[in-house]
C-alpha cells in the first residue's frame, strides 16, 4: 500500500503539482476575494477544489498504474489498491489545504471562526475528496477504463446527496453549512460517520467489482 | 455471507439507521406571567416569569413580540439541562400600547407548548408600587393617598416573585415591604440595591432589629437613621406609625410626575434621539487585497518551470504568518463590517451599570448577487458574568437573540433596521466610585466633567494638575447631547463624568473581536470628584 501511495504522490508532484496547485489557488482566490473572505464561500471553494482533486485522482490522472494493473501484475488485493489510492488523494488534498492556510487564517480572524470549525471543515473537505475519488474510480472501472462514467459518477454522488434531503448529511457542502450554523453543528458527527460509511461502502463496492477480475480485464474482453 | 458482504451489510445498516431519526414525546405544561399582578407599565421593562413543568429536555424557548416600531423581536433560550421543571425570568419591554407576546416551547422542530399574552388590555401608565406582606387595608390606604398626586397602582407580590433581574424593576417606582428578615436571595438583593441606586424608594414596614432584619443583608452596615439614602434612592424604616392615615404615606413616598420621572433606569436613560450611529471603518476591500496579492504570488509560483513543492510550502508558511498579523490588525477595525455602538450608565456607588448596545451587522444576505445563508453573530460579554449570545438570522425570520444562559442579563429592546438593540445590567467589580472614575479617566479617549454649572476638561498643561474650565461644550459631547441632557435632568444636584473610551471591567466581543470603546456616564457627587 505504501508503494502505491508513494508512487501516486511522486507522479503528482513531478507532473501535476504545479497545475493543480495553481488551479486551486486561482479558484479559491477569486471566490474569496469577491466575498470578503466569507467562510461559507471559502469553504465552498475548498470543497470544490477537493472534488476537483478527487475527480482527477479517480480518473487515475497521475497514477503510474491502474488498479487492475496493481492487482494483476502486482497480485495485490483490490481493497489494498483502492485504499492506497484514496489515502494518496487525501494526502494530496492536504497539501492543497496547506497552500490555502493563509486564506483560512484570514477568514478565521475576520469572521470569528474558531479553530474547531476549521478542523471540522478540513474533515469535510477531505471526506468529500476521498468519496468523489472513490465514485470516480467506480465509474472509471465500470466504463472499462475509458473514464466516460467517471465524471458522471463523481458529479452524480455529489448532486444526489445535495438534492435528496435524507442524504444531505454526507454532502460536504451541506456539512460546511452545518458547522457554520451552531444550531446544526451537533449533526456534524453524524454526517461524518455516515460519510465514512458511504466512503467505505463505495470502496467495498469497487473491491467486490474487482474481486473476480484478476489480470487485465480490458485486454481479456 | 462473506467477510466483505458482512461489512457491507453492517455499513448499510449504519447508514440507514442514521437516516431514520427517533422521535420522543413528553407531557409538558407551561405557565407565563408578565408584569406585576397581571399589569405591565408601558414604555418600561417588565418582568416575565415562565414556568416549565414536565421533563425539560434539550429543547428551546422562544419569545416573540413586536418592538415599538412593530418589528418582530425574537429571544431564544436553549434548554440544555434535562430536568423536571424550570423557571426562566426574562424581562420584556412593553410598548406604549402594550404588546402581544408569544412564548413557544420547542423540542427540535416540534412545538411542545405555546402561550400568548396580550398586555395591551393590562397596561397601567402610572407609578407601580409593589407591596410585600402588606395587609390589604394598608395597601388601599397607600393607593388612595398617593393617587391624589399621580396615577398609582399597588400590586401585592410574594417575596419569591420579586424579580432576580435588575431590568425587572424598571417600571417599579416604590416597594413597600414588611420586613421579612434576610430571606431574599443574592440576585434579588443585588437587583434591589441597583434599583435603589438608580432612584427607587423602599419602605421597610416594621423593621426587625439587628441581623434578623432584611437590612443586614441589603446594606453593608446596619442603619442608624429612619431614612437613609442609597445612591439616588432612599430606604425608609417605618416602625410604629399610623398606617391608616393617608398623610403618613404622602410623607414617606415622594413620587415625581410619571411622565418626567427620570430615574436612572434603562428605559428612562437610553433614548435613541440624538444617538449618532457611527459605523466603524469597514474596509471590505482590504481582505480581498490580501487574497489578490497572495494569488498573484501563487500564480507566479505555479508558472515556474522547475518542480517546486518546497517553494509552495515556504510560500504558504510566509503567507500564513503575514495573514495572521494582517488579520489581527484588520479584525480590530472591522467587526465583520458591523457598527457596534455601546453606551454605559454607571449607577452611583458600586451598584453596577446599565448598558445599551446597538449592533448592526451589515454584511448579511446578498453579496455580489449571491444570496447565501447569513452567518450567526456571536456576541460575548465578559465580566464577572460570562454571557454569550448569538445574533442569528433565520431563513424566514429577522435576526434573533439566542441566550447562552437562562439567567441572562441581556435582553432585546428592539430589532433595529438590520441590527439589534440590546440592553442589560452588569455588576461592578471595583470597590469604590473613585477607583471606577480613575480607571475610566485613564482609558478614556475623550472625557469631560460637568459639575452642575460648568464644563471641565483634563488640564493639558503638564504643570497644572486636575481639570480646567472650558467655555464651550466639547464638540464630541454635542453629538451625544440629547442623551446626556436626559441624564442631567435625573438629578441636577449631581456632577457627571462623561466620556468615550474603553470600559475598565467589561469586555465585549463581537465575533471574538474585542469592542474597545463605549460612551459612558458616571454620576459623582461634586465633593467626591474634587
HADDOCK unambig.tbl for C-alpha pairs under 7 A between the chains (distance, minus, plus):
assign (segid A and resid 14 and name CA) (segid B and resid 307 and name CA) 6.45 0.50 0.50
assign (segid A and resid 18 and name CA) (segid B and resid 302 and name CA) 4.98 0.50 0.50
assign (segid A and resid 19 and name CA) (segid B and resid 302 and name CA) 6.83 0.50 0.50
assign (segid A and resid 22 and name CA) (segid B and resid 298 and name CA) 6.83 0.50 0.50
assign (segid A and resid 22 and name CA) (segid B and resid 299 and name CA) 5.93 0.50 0.50
assign (segid A and resid 22 and name CA) (segid B and resid 302 and name CA) 5.18 0.50 0.50
assign (segid A and resid 25 and name CA) (segid B and resid 295 and name CA) 6.32 0.50 0.50
assign (segid A and resid 25 and name CA) (segid B and resid 298 and name CA) 6.93 0.50 0.50
assign (segid A and resid 26 and name CA) (segid B and resid 295 and name CA) 6.28 0.50 0.50
assign (segid A and resid 29 and name CA) (segid B and resid 291 and name CA) 5.92 0.50 0.50
assign (segid A and resid 29 and name CA) (segid B and resid 292 and name CA) 6.57 0.50 0.50
assign (segid A and resid 29 and name CA) (segid B and resid 295 and name CA) 5.89 0.50 0.50
assign (segid A and resid 33 and name CA) (segid B and resid 288 and name CA) 4.14 0.50 0.50
assign (segid A and resid 33 and name CA) (segid B and resid 291 and name CA) 5.88 0.50 0.50
assign (segid A and resid 33 and name CA) (segid B and resid 292 and name CA) 6.71 0.50 0.50
assign (segid A and resid 34 and name CA) (segid B and resid 288 and name CA) 6.69 0.50 0.50
assign (segid A and resid 35 and name CA) (segid B and resid 367 and name CA) 6.87 0.50 0.50
assign (segid A and resid 36 and name CA) (segid B and resid 284 and name CA) 6.07 0.50 0.50
assign (segid A and resid 36 and name CA) (segid B and resid 287 and name CA) 5.93 0.50 0.50
assign (segid A and resid 36 and name CA) (segid B and resid 288 and name CA) 5.88 0.50 0.50
assign (segid A and resid 37 and name CA) (segid B and resid 287 and name CA) 6.64 0.50 0.50
assign (segid A and resid 98 and name CA) (segid B and resid 316 and name CA) 6.69 0.50 0.50
assign (segid A and resid 99 and name CA) (segid B and resid 312 and name CA) 6.94 0.50 0.50
assign (segid A and resid 99 and name CA) (segid B and resid 313 and name CA) 6.91 0.50 0.50
assign (segid A and resid 99 and name CA) (segid B and resid 316 and name CA) 5.14 0.50 0.50
assign (segid A and resid 101 and name CA) (segid B and resid 316 and name CA) 6.90 0.50 0.50
assign (segid A and resid 101 and name CA) (segid B and resid 320 and name CA) 6.24 0.50 0.50
assign (segid A and resid 102 and name CA) (segid B and resid 316 and name CA) 6.78 0.50 0.50
assign (segid A and resid 102 and name CA) (segid B and resid 319 and name CA) 5.63 0.50 0.50
assign (segid A and resid 102 and name CA) (segid B and resid 320 and name CA) 4.19 0.50 0.50
assign (segid A and resid 102 and name CA) (segid B and resid 323 and name CA) 5.41 0.50 0.50
assign (segid A and resid 103 and name CA) (segid B and resid 291 and name CA) 6.87 0.50 0.50
assign (segid A and resid 105 and name CA) (segid B and resid 320 and name CA) 6.95 0.50 0.50
assign (segid A and resid 105 and name CA) (segid B and resid 323 and name CA) 6.29 0.50 0.50
assign (segid A and resid 105 and name CA) (segid B and resid 324 and name CA) 6.14 0.50 0.50
assign (segid A and resid 106 and name CA) (segid B and resid 323 and name CA) 5.77 0.50 0.50
assign (segid A and resid 106 and name CA) (segid B and resid 324 and name CA) 6.77 0.50 0.50
assign (segid A and resid 106 and name CA) (segid B and resid 327 and name CA) 5.39 0.50 0.50
assign (segid A and resid 109 and name CA) (segid B and resid 327 and name CA) 5.77 0.50 0.50
assign (segid A and resid 109 and name CA) (segid B and resid 328 and name CA) 6.62 0.50 0.50
assign (segid A and resid 109 and name CA) (segid B and resid 331 and name CA) 6.40 0.50 0.50
assign (segid A and resid 110 and name CA) (segid B and resid 327 and name CA) 6.43 0.50 0.50
assign (segid A and resid 110 and name CA) (segid B and resid 331 and name CA) 5.16 0.50 0.50
assign (segid A and resid 110 and name CA) (segid B and resid 336 and name CA) 6.26 0.50 0.50
assign (segid A and resid 111 and name CA) (segid B and resid 336 and name CA) 5.97 0.50 0.50
assign (segid A and resid 111 and name CA) (segid B and resid 511 and name CA) 6.29 0.50 0.50
assign (segid A and resid 112 and name CA) (segid B and resid 511 and name CA) 4.53 0.50 0.50
assign (segid A and resid 112 and name CA) (segid B and resid 512 and name CA) 5.43 0.50 0.50
assign (segid A and resid 166 and name CA) (segid B and resid 19 and name CA) 5.95 0.50 0.50
assign (segid A and resid 180 and name CA) (segid B and resid 375 and name CA) 6.88 0.50 0.50
assign (segid A and resid 181 and name CA) (segid B and resid 375 and name CA) 6.92 0.50 0.50
assign (segid A and resid 181 and name CA) (segid B and resid 376 and name CA) 6.92 0.50 0.50
assign (segid A and resid 194 and name CA) (segid B and resid 15 and name CA) 5.63 0.50 0.50
assign (segid A and resid 197 and name CA) (segid B and resid 11 and name CA) 5.56 0.50 0.50
assign (segid A and resid 197 and name CA) (segid B and resid 15 and name CA) 6.53 0.50 0.50
assign (segid A and resid 201 and name CA) (segid B and resid 8 and name CA) 6.10 0.50 0.50
assign (segid A and resid 201 and name CA) (segid B and resid 11 and name CA) 6.72 0.50 0.50
